[in-house]
């Protein structure tokens, strides 16, 4: 449940299909680097950008895996705002829903999505109504990311910082492929998530 009166909150959204150790590491870094009171781990309901629903686990399964993964972190909380919202999931709608509850909203975004921001639904609203925290992977040069950030700051008055994250060699796509072929995913996901995937026969054809 969202607590009224919290001063700051960060949103870490995604399909979480499944959630993995890289997601957790990014949330931990955001909490430690910016002293954020609460981090909402927010699975998307009906994401307009998801390429195929063929291997998308149900919302219930994805939420259950998130709950298990974040249990050791009291400042992390599962949010079903986007799961419960009918229709396509848009970040702008989520920000509008939260703006009366929190005085400072951070939005954690990966570098790939960061470059695509101008194409998002109500992109100008998104960039002007949250503090963007960019989590980079080694695929992108810091110089290029900063140049892109400068454009957003100039064009949209965006507030942008970069997370001091180590490169995370984890991918939900790779995890699903490993599960489908009987591979070992112990290094990629928390143990309770691995057990949940096995017990519920997820990502197997």
Secondary structure in CASP SS format (residue, H / E / C, confidence):
PFRMAT SS
TARGET T0000
AUTHOR 0000-0000-0000
METHOD secondary structure of the structure
MODEL  1
X C 1.00
X C 1.00
X C 1.00
X C 1.00
X C 1.00
X C 1.00
X C 1.00
X E 1.00
X E 1.00
X E 1.00
X E 1.00
X E 1.00
X E 1.00
X E 1.00
X C 1.00
X C 1.00
X C 1.00
X C 1.00
X C 1.00
X C 1.00
X H 1.00
X H 1.00
X H 1.00
X H 1.00
X H 1.00
X H 1.00
X H 1.00
X H 1.00
X H 1.00
X H 1.00
X H 1.00
X H 1.00
X H 1.00
X H 1.00
X C 1.00
X C 1.00
X C 1.00
X E 1.00
X E 1.00
X E 1.00
X E 1.00
X E 1.00
X E 1.00
X C 1.00
X C 1.00
X C 1.00
X E 1.00
X C 1.00
X C 1.00
X C 1.00
X C 1.00
X C 1.00
X C 1.00
X C 1.00
X C 1.00
X C 1.00
X C 1.00
X C 1.00
X H 1.00
X H 1.00
X H 1.00
X H 1.00
X H 1.00
X H 1.00
X H 1.00
X H 1.00
X H 1.00
X H 1.00
X H 1.00
X H 1.00
X C 1.00
X C 1.00
X C 1.00
X C 1.00
X C 1.00
X E 1.00
X E 1.00
X E 1.00
X E 1.00
X C 1.00
X H 1.00
X H 1.00
X H 1.00
X H 1.00
X C 1.00
X C 1.00
X C 1.00
X C 1.00
X E 1.00
X C 1.00
X H 1.00
X H 1.00
X H 1.00
X H 1.00
X H 1.00
X H 1.00
X H 1.00
X H 1.00
X C 1.00
X C 1.00
X C 1.00
X C 1.00
X C 1.00
X E 1.00
X E 1.00
X E 1.00
X E 1.00
X E 1.00
X E 1.00
X E 1.00
X H 1.00
X H 1.00
X H 1.00
X H 1.00
X H 1.00
X H 1.00
X H 1.00
X H 1.00
X H 1.00
X C 1.00
X C 1.00
X C 1.00
X H 1.00
X H 1.00
X H 1.00
X H 1.00
X H 1.00
X H 1.00
X C 1.00
X C 1.00
X E 1.00
X E 1.00
X E 1.00
X E 1.00
X E 1.00
X C 1.00
X C 1.00
X C 1.00
X C 1.00
X C 1.00
X C 1.00
X H 1.00
X H 1.00
X H 1.00
X H 1.00
X H 1.00
X H 1.00
X H 1.00
X H 1.00
X H 1.00
X H 1.00
X H 1.00
X H 1.00
X H 1.00
X H 1.00
X H 1.00
X C 1.00
X C 1.00
X E 1.00
X E 1.00
X E 1.00
X E 1.00
X C 1.00
X C 1.00
X C 1.00
X C 1.00
X C 1.00
X C 1.00
X C 1.00
X C 1.00
X C 1.00
X H 1.00
X H 1.00
X H 1.00
X H 1.00
X H 1.00
X H 1.00
X H 1.00
X H 1.00
X H 1.00
X C 1.00
X C 1.00
X C 1.00
X C 1.00
X C 1.00
X C 1.00
X C 1.00
X C 1.00
X C 1.00
X C 1.00
X H 1.00
X H 1.00
X H 1.00
X H 1.00
X H 1.00
X H 1.00
X H 1.00
X H 1.00
X H 1.00
X C 1.00
X C 1.00
X C 1.00
X C 1.00
X C 1.00
X C 1.00
END
